[in-house]
Amino acid sequence: MSHFETDSIRIQSRSNEREHSSPIFLTSSFTFDSAEEARAMFADEIPGNIYSRYANPNSTDLIEKVCAAEGTEAGIATASGMAAMFGSIASLLQQGDHILASRSLFGSTHQLLTRVFPKWGITSTYGDIADYQNWEKLLQPNTKMLFIETPSNPGLEIIDLEWAGKFAEAHNLILVVDNCFASPYLQQPAKWGAHIVTHSATKYIDGQGRVLGGLILGKSELIKEVQFFTRHTGPSISPFNAWILSKSMETLAVRMDRHCESALKVAQYFEGNSHLEAVKYPFLKSHPQHHLALKQMKAGGGIITLTLKGGVARAQRFIDQLQMISVTANLGDSRSIITHPASTTHSKLSQEERAKVGIADGLIRLSVGLEHVDDIIQDVEQAIAKSS
């Protein structure tokens, strides 16, 4: 099979009961037919399930579907997106190593790089995507990894994946790409040279705000290292959550088409609004990296940023006037969601750090849901008017 939509639906494991839809395998362990079979499985001489902390038919289904979508060789499912971000770094680096990362990263990833990994002797340096020429100067003799996020959360900065792949190859770096905002449907970083692709499956892959999950996908030799780390540290996904996410993959293409179509309409409608300092969306021609978005993304995604004139106070008044759109820290849901990053998801960053990644005090992150686009526009419009 070669089409995303078909693979996402038809890849699944089967038991001996001839079921049409994959069942949930709610079991902590699996039995063996003999002592020899148990020995051989533990020795990795024959395939098979041993323990759900290692693998489970439901997590295997999910991994096979997402690997087919991303064009990667192997993968691991984790309990959350941040478990995937942590595992993708901790399993592949050691004390004394250095990470070169794009400055625009999710707040919790920033905390990993600046507060968690330094305790283990793993350091990092940020590069500015507006100045690729300077990245070579940021390399250190111990730089082992290039970690990027595109589009970035929440600033929607786009990094040239082709450049990143070539840069990583030239300097023998492990290229890790957080592909959460684009989803496997809109963008496949492995095609451009990424060695590891990560996801918070909690977002678009689930798509309905129900369960947590994370994914680490990539080249087999690297995933073997990740597998060893996750097996013995335990950030395993539950069979139920893996089942939910695997079933959600079946509708990802349909949902993303709608998210993207509506997000573009909302962005176009509010661009130039006198109450807004800026509207940012990858497929708007006004986006600084619009040409890159067209080059490496199938569509622009479901996230828009609106920067209100009036800073934090205006942003909070706007949020309080919303009538339909949810106020929560999630995204990628069937329901439209508003978040104020400066006071929530990125509040642990200093004002100076937020400014460097384009998070203004009045910036609002809008995750466009699956409601009728006119109702989304109407709710945003009336909240803007009432907050003035």
N, C-alpha and C positions, 0 to 999 in steps of 0.2 A: 504494500500500500504506500501511496506517496502523498495523499492529500491530508492536510491537518485535520479537517472535520471528520474524515473517515477513521483515521488512526485513533483519534480521541474518543471515538465511540466504540470501535470494534476490538481494540486491544483489551483483553481481560483474561484472567485465569478462570478455570472451571474445575468444579469438584466432580464427583461421580454421580451427581443427582440430576444432570442434564438441565440445570437452571439456565434461564435466558439472561437474567441480570445477576451480576456477581453478588454473592452473599457476604455478610460481615463475619469475619473469622475472629470471634471474641474468645481467644485462647491465649494464655501466657506462654505455653510451650507446646511442642509437637512430639509425638511418640515415634519410636523406631521399631522396625520389624525384627531387628537383631542387634546384638552387641557390635557386630562387625559394621553394620550400617551406621550405627551411632559413631563409631570410631572414624569411619571414612568421611562422614559429614563434618565432624569437628576438625578433621585434617584437611578439609577443602578438596578432597579427592573426588567427591560426588556432590551434585547439587541437592538442595533440600532445605526445608525450614527446620530450625532447631529451637529457637526461642524468639518471642516477639520483640525483645529488645534488639535482636539482630535483624530480623526481617519477618514479614507476615505476608500472606497472599494479598492483603489489601494494600499494604505499602508497596509491594512489588508491582501491582497493577498501576498504581499512581506513578511510580518511577518510570515504568515502561512507556506510559502514555506521554509523560513530559519529556523524556529523552527523545522519543520520536518527534515531538514538536520542536524541540530545541536543536536537534541534530547532534546530540551528545552521545557518548558511548556508554556511560553508566551514571548512577546517582544514588543519593541517600535522602530519605525523608526524615525530617526532624519535627520536634514538638512545636516549634514556633519559627517565625522568620528570623528572630534574633539568634536563636540556637543555630540556624544555618549560617548567619553572618559570622558568629563566633567560631563555629566549627570549621568553616572554610579557611580561617586564618590559623587557629590554634593547632589544627592537625597538620599543617604544611610548613609552619615556621618554628624556630626554636630561639632560645636565648641568644642575643647578639645580632639577630636579623633586623632588617629595616624595611619598612613599607613606604612606598611612594603612593599617595592617594590623591584623588581629586578633592578639592576643598569643599565642594557641595555634596554633602552626605547627610543621610538621615541622622537625627539627633542622637539616637542610641548607638549607632555605628561610630559617630564622633566620640562618644563616651568610651567605647571599647578602645579606640586608638589612642586617646589622650589620658585615660585614667586606669583602664584595666590591664592592657598589654604592657605598658611600661613597668608594671610591678614584676613582670616576667622577663624583663630585659629586652623586650621587642619595642622598637621605637618607630616613629613615623614622621613623615614630612608631607605637607600639603602643597599641591601644585594648582595654579590658576589656569582654567581651561582657555582663558582669553590670551594666554601667552605660552603656547606649546614650545616655542623656541627655548624657553627657559628651563624646561623639564630636565634636560640632560645635565644642567648645572646642579639640579637637586639630587641627582643620583649619588649614592655613597658606595664604597667598596663592598658593604654588607647588604645592599639593597637586593631583596629576593622577590618582592611582590609588587605588582601594580594593581591597586584596588580602585575601581571607579563605579559610579552609579549614573545611569543615563536612561531616560530623563531623570534629573535629580529631584529629590524630595526636600522642600516643596518648590524650589526655584525653577524647575523645569529647564535646567541647563542641559544641553545636548553635547555629548562628547563624541568626537569622530572615532568610531570603532575601528575603522580601517587604520587610522593613524596609531591607535592604541595597540592594535595587534602587531603592527610593524615595529613599534617602539619596544614592546615587550620581547619580541623575537630578537631584535638587534642587541638587547642588553641581557638576554637570558633570564627574563623575569616571568614569574607566574602571573598571568593576567586573570584577575577575578572581576566579573561584572555583575553588579546587582541589577537584575532585569525586571524588578517588581512592577514598576510603573508601566512598562510597555506590555508585559505579559508575554508568554511564549508565542502567542498568536501574531503580535505586531512586530516582534524583533527577535532575531536569533544571533546573539553575540558570538557563538562558536563559529559561525560562518566567516567572521571577521578576525578570528584568531584567538578568541577567549579560551583559556584552559579550564576555567571554572565559571559556572553561571549559577547565581543564587537567586532565590525567591522567598518572599513572604507569601506563602500560598494562602494565607489568611485573607489576602486582598482579592485580586481579580479571579484567581483560580477558584476560590470558594464562591465569591461573588454575591453572597447573600448574608454576610455578617454572622455566620453561625459557629465556625470552628477555627482554631489556630493550627498552623502548620508551616513548615519551611522545607526548602529543597536545596540541595547541593548537587550540581550536575557537572559532568565534565569528562576528561580523558580517563580511561580505565586505570592507568598507573597512579594517577593522583587520587582518584576515588578510593583506591585500595588503602591509601594512607588515611583518608577521611573515614572509611569504614572501620579501620582499626580504632581510631580515636573515638568515634561515636558508639561503637560496641562496648567500649570499656569505660565510657563516661556517662552514657545513658540518656542522651537527649532524644529518645526515640518517640516517634509519633504513635498515638493510640490507633488500634485497628479501626475503630469507629470513625475517627477524624480522617484517616487515610481513605476509608470507603467514601465518605462524604466528598472529599476532594477529587477522588477518581471519578465519581459520578458527575461532579461539577465540570470536569474537563469536557464532558460530552456536549455542554452548551456554551463553552467559552467563546467559540467563534461567533455564534449568534449574538451573545451578549456584548462582546467587544465591538461588533459592527454597530450596534445601537448606541453604546456608550460614546463611541467616536463620532458618529453622525450627530448626536445631540450636543456633544461638547463643542464641536466646531460651530454649530448654529448659535449656541449661547455665547461663545467667544466673539463671534462676528457681530452679534446683536449689541453687546456692551462695549465693544471697542470704540473709543471716542466719546464715551459717556462723560459728561462734564463733572460728575462726582468722583470719577476715578482717575488716579494718576497713571495707571497702566493696566492693561489686560494682556496676559501672557498665555500662549497656547502654541505647541510646536508646529501646528499646521496653519497658523496665521502667518501671512507674509511678513508681518512686522516682527516676528520672533527673530532674535539675533542669529540663531543657528537653524533657521528655516530650511536652508538648503541641505543641511545634514539630516534633519528629520525626514525630508523627502527621500534622501539617499538610503537610509537604513531602517526606516519604519514603514510598515504597511499603511498605517493611519496615525493620527496624532494622539491617541489615548483618551482617557476619560477625565483627566485632571486639568483644571484651569486655575490660574491665580488672578485675583482681582485686588488691586491696591487702592484702598479708599483714601481720599483726601481727609485729613483730620486725625491720623494716627490711631493709637490704641483706643482712645475714648470713642471715636467714630466707629471703629471696627466692632467694639463691644455693643454699641447701640444698634448697629446693623444686625448683629447676631440675635439680639434680644427681640427684634421685630420680625424675624422669620416665622412663617405660619405653617409651612409644610416641611421644609428641608431640615434634616436632623442635625443636631449639634453634638458631635462625637469625634473621637480621635481616629476612627477607622477610615478606610477608603475602599473603593472598588466594589461597593455594595450595590444591590439593586435599587436601594434608596439613595437619593442625593444627600450629600453630607457636607457640612461646612466646618472648617477648623481654622482657628487663629494660631498659627505656628509660634509667633513670638511669645505667647503666654501659655502655650501648652506643649506641643511636641518638641519644640526647639527652645524652651524656656531656660534650659540649663546652660545654653550658650550665652556668652556675654553679648551685650549690644554691639560691641565691635566685631565679634565673631559672626553674629547674624548679618551685620552689614556686609561683611566680606562675601557671604554666600547669597546676597540679594534678598534677605528677609527683612523687609521694612516693617515698621510698627503697624502700619495699616494693611498689611498683606493678608488676604483671605485665601485659603485653599478650598476650592470647590471641587468635590468629587461628583461628577454628573452621573445620576442614576438612570434608571430605565423608565421613569415616569414620562408622561407626555411632555415633550420639550417646551411647549407653550406654558405649561403649569410651572415648570422650573424657572423659566424666564420671568413669569409674572411674580413669583415669590421673591426672587432676587430684586426685581425692579421696585416692588412696593417697600421692601426693607431698606433699600437705598434711599428712597424718597422720605420715609419716616425717620431715618437716622440723621437727616441733614439738619 
